[in-house]
Amino acid sequence: MQQESCRVLVLGGYGHFGARIVRALATTPGITVIAAGRNPAQAPANLPGVDLSRIELCRLDTADPAFADQLAATGAQLVIHTAGPFQGQGYDVALACLQAGMHYIDLADGREFVRDFALKVDAPARAAGRSAISGASTLPALSSAVVDALAPQFERLQGIDMVIAPAQATPLGMATVRAVLSYCGKPFDCWIDGRWQPVIGWADPQPVRFAHIAPRLAAACDVPDHDLLVQRYPGVLTVRFRAALELPFLSRCLAGIAWLRRCGLPLPMEAMAGVFARAGRWFDRFGTDLGGMRVTLRGLRGGVTHTAHWDLTAPMLHGPEIPTFAAVLLARRFARGEPLPTGSHACVGLLTLAEFESEFVRWQIESAAS
């Protein structure tokens, strides 16, 4: 049975990804959207094209001692947490939502945050009879949906290789930049050739080819998929994720920062986030509006080596919409009266690739397997 009106609160609703979710849900029948953040006065500028009379604005600050009470006062049934970066965050927001009787979804891409989410939050979620979902973003929600769609081609899946390639002119939220720099030059473990091996974030970029965009240099990034896909596909020998900036110069700049940090130079990464974000805009004239993603699976089919590719091409700077699709799809599912899974979960196996493809069409994003 469809609910008469589902109240969905978007925490960080005036931000880089939150504003996109507010815009998508504001036109969804059966949903009342509450755009929440520290400064509601920013809403008109950050929500262009959104009829503000159709949404509610709310001041909420997760650092406020009264946050839990203020959250409960909104009467929301579902909270979508977009206020990153999630690297280094705790689970206070999720626990406050559950305490208030609300379902919870976040866009986290912090490896430890998403990996440990179920362990830390499951008992309170089940006690409340609510759903708590972490990682409703490109990683691991879309990436796992792609792997799930391609995996039946294989008798034995041996390798998973994922690369995201944003357009140079893609608008950057500061949370995204801080997340990128948080592991630049730091070692982290990757599952390679059947064992955990250390790699260095953003170091040693290597050429990668895509179906419909020019080749780029891709470097290792620390993401939840390193753990979650190894768990989901027992027997897989290698799981690798990399990001490929459009301009080789910027890729090499990050590699240089990684080398300096690896050598022990105490760089002020928090201050550098703002500098890097502003400096990156200087090079927009040399880039395009095309972003992409490639997922490659390798393994055995019929006893012989088999490779499958899935490619996505996002034109007109539509790439930043992609990280919002999983949360939007789950919120719409909830608004239709379809239950979300009780307990806490990483967003793996909760959405199908076909569901994402319906959103791709809206944004003229092309995807195909080969």
N, C-alpha and C positions, 0 to 999 in steps of 0.2 A: 504494500500500500504506500502510495506516495505521500510524503509529508506535506502539510499545507505550506509551511515556510521553514526552511532550514537556515539557521543563523551561523554563518561561517566568518570567523575572525581571522584576518591575515595580519600576523605580527611582522612588522617591517613593511606595512602595506603601501608606503610611499617610496620604497627603495627599489633597487635595480631589478630584482625579480618579483618582489611583492607587488609592485605596481602593475606588472603584467598579469599576475594572477587576479588581482582586483578587477582589472579591465575584462578579463575573460569570464569571471564569475558574475560580474554585474549584469550581464545580459543573459544569464542562465535562468530559465524559469524555475521557481521554487526555492531560490537562494536569496537571502538577504545578506549582503556583504558588509562587514565591519572592517574598515581600513584603520589599523592601529599602529601607532609609532610614537616617538618622543615629541614630535612637533607637527601636530595636525595642520598648522599654517602652511606647511610645505605641500599639502595635498593638491591644490589646484595646479601648481607648476609641475608636479611629478606625475599627475594623472591626466595628461592631455587626452582629449577625446572621450573622457568618462563623464557621464552625466552625474554630477555630485549629488543631485537630488535623489538618485537611486541607491546611494550607499550611505552608510553611517561612518562618521569619523570619530576616532577615540584616541585619547592620549594614554599610552601605556609605555612604561619603561621597565624592562626586566630587572634593572638594578635597584628599583624603588623598593624599599622594605614592605610597602603595601601592595606590591604587584599582585599577589595571589588574590587579595580581596577585590582589587580593581578588576582583575580578570573575571572573577565570578560575577561581578555586577553587570557585565556585558550581556549575560544570558546566552552566550554562544554555545552551540552544541558541538562545533568542530573548530579547532584552531590549526592554522597552517603557519608554521614558524619559518620565516625566511631570513631572520636577522642574524647573518653570519658575521665573521667566519666561525665555523663550528670547531675548527682545530683549537683544542684547549678549553672548549666550553664544557660545562657540566650538564646534568640532566634536570636542573631545577625547573626549567620552563615546562618540560614534559610532565614532571611530577605535579606541578601546580595545576596544570590542565586536568590531570586525572583526579586530583583532589577536589576540583570544582565540578567533576562529573562530565568533563568534555573529552571528546576524542581528539587525537593529536596526530599531525603529520608535519614532517620537516623536510627541508631541501638539503640536508647535510651531505657533504662530500668528504668530511674529515674521516680518515681511515679508522682511527681508534674510536671515535664517537659512534660511527655506524656499526662497527664490528662488535662493540661491547654493549650496544643499546639494549638488545634483548635481555642480556644477563642482568642489567641494572634496573630495567623498567618493567619487566614482565610481571613480577609479583604484584606491584601496585596496580598495573593495568587490569589484571585478571580480578583482583579484589574489587576494583571499581566497575567491572563488566564493560570495559571500554577498550578501544583499539588505539595503539600507539605505533606509528609507522615512521621509520627514519630512512633517509636516502631516497625520497621521492623526487628524483632529479635525473639528469642524464646518466649519472653513475650513482647507484647501480641499477636504477629502475629500467631505463631504456637499454643499457648495455646487456643486462641479464635477459631482457625480453628478446633481444636479437640472438643471443647465444642459444636460448631455449628454442627459437624458431629454426635455427640452422642445425642444431645438434642431432636431430633424428636422421640426418644424412649419413651419420657415422656409426660404424660398429664399435669403434674405439676412438674417442676424442682425445687427442694428444696435446694440442696447442691452441691457445686463445690469445690473439693479438689485437689490441684495440688502440686506435689513434683518433683523437679529436683535433680538428684544424679550424680554429676560429678565423673569421675575416679580420684583417688588420684594423678596419674602422669600427669593429664591434664596440659598442659602449661598454666601459668597464666599471663595475661597482668596486668600491674600495674593499669590500669584504672579499671579493674574488682575488684582487691583487694581493691582499694580505695572506690569503690562503696559499697562493702560488709561491710567494716568497718564504712562507713558513718552513718549507722543506727544501728550498733551493740550497744546494751544497751539503745537505744532510744525508747520511746513509739510511736506507731502509731496506727491509727484506722483501725479495720477490721470489716467487716459486719458479725456478728455472731448472730444466732437466731433472725434475723430480726431487729437488731439494731447495731449501731456503738459502738464497745467496744475496749478499748486500749489493745494492746499486746506489748511485748518488743522484739526488734530485736535480734535474735540469742540466746535468753534465753530459758531455759526449753526445751531442745531437747527431743523428744519422738520417740520410735521405729516405723518404717514404713516398711512394706513389699512390695516387687516388684515381678514381674513375673519371671525374669531371672537373677537377681543379689541378693546378700545376703542382709538381712535386715540391715537398717542403722538408725541412729538417725537424725531426721529432726527437724529444728527450723524455726521459723517465719521470713520471709523477707518482706521488704516493696517494693512492685512492683505495676505497673500501673493497673494490673488486679483487684486489690481490688476495684478500682473505676469503671473501664470500664466494667467489667462483671456484676457488680451490676446494672449498667445503661442498659446494653444490655439485661438482663434477669429480667424484673420486676417480683417481686414475689419470687425470689430466697431468701432463708433465711440465707444462709451461703456461703461465698466465702473465701477460705483459700489457701494461697500459702506458701510452705516451701522449704527449701533446705536441702539436706542430704549429708554431707561429708562422704567419704568412711571410714575413721578411726575415731572410737569413741573418741579417745584421742583429736584429733583436734576439734571435735565438742564441747567437754567439755572445751577446751581452749577458744573457742569463747564465750561459755556460761559464763566462768569465767570473761572474759573481759567485757561482757555485765553486769554482776553483779557489777563489780567495777565501771563502768560508771553510772549505775543506783544509786549507792550509792553516786555519786557526785564526784568521783575521777577524776581530770582533766587529763586524759591520752592523750599523744601526738599522736593522731590517724594518722596524716599524716606521721610522722616518723615511726610509727609502721607498716605501710603498707609494706615498704621495708623489714623490719625484718620478718614479718609474711610470706611474699612471699618466702624469702630465707629459713626460718626455715621449711616451709612446704615441701620443696624439700628433706630434710633430711629423711623424712618418706616414700618416694616413694617406697622403697624396700618392704614395708609392704602392698602395695596396688596392684591393678590390672589395666588392661587397659580397664575395662568395666565401662561405664556410663549408666545412664538410666533416665527415666521420667515416672511418672504415673499420670494420670488424672482420678479421680473418680467422677462420678455424681450420686446423689441420688434423688429420688423423687417418684412420683406415676405413675403407669401404670395399667390401668384396675382397678383402685381403690385400688390397693395393692402396698406396698413398693417395689421399684425396684432399683437396683444398676447396674451401667455400669462402666467398667474399660477400659482404653486405656493405653497400655504399650509400651515403646520404649526402645530398648537396643542398645547402640552404642559401637562396639568393637574397638580394636586397636587404642585407643585414638582419635577416630573420633568425639567425642562429641563436640569439639570446632567448628566444621564445621557447626553445627546446627544453631547457632545464625546468620549465614550469609545467610541462604537459602532464607529468605523472600526478602532481598534486591536484591539478585541475580535473583530470579524469577521475581520481578517487573522490574528490569533493562532489562531483556530479553524480557519481555512483551512489554516494551517501544520500544526496538530496532526492534521488529517485526511490529511496526507501530500501535500497539493497545494503545489507549489513557489511560493515568492515570487519575483518577478522579480530576477534577478541584476543587480548594480550599484546605483547610488544613484538615487533617484527622489523627486520631490515626489508626494504622494498625490493625484494627479489622474488620473482614468480607470482607477483600480485597483479600484474598487468601483462597483456599479450602484445606482441608486435602489431597485430591488426588494430588494436585500440589506439596505439600511437599513430598508426598510418592515417586514421581519421582526422587527427590533428595536423598531420603533415599537409594534407590536402588544403586545409584552411589557409595555410601560410605558403602555399606553392613550393613546399619542400619536397624534393624528389628522393625516393629511396628505391633500391633494387638489389636483389641477390644475384650472384653469378657464380 
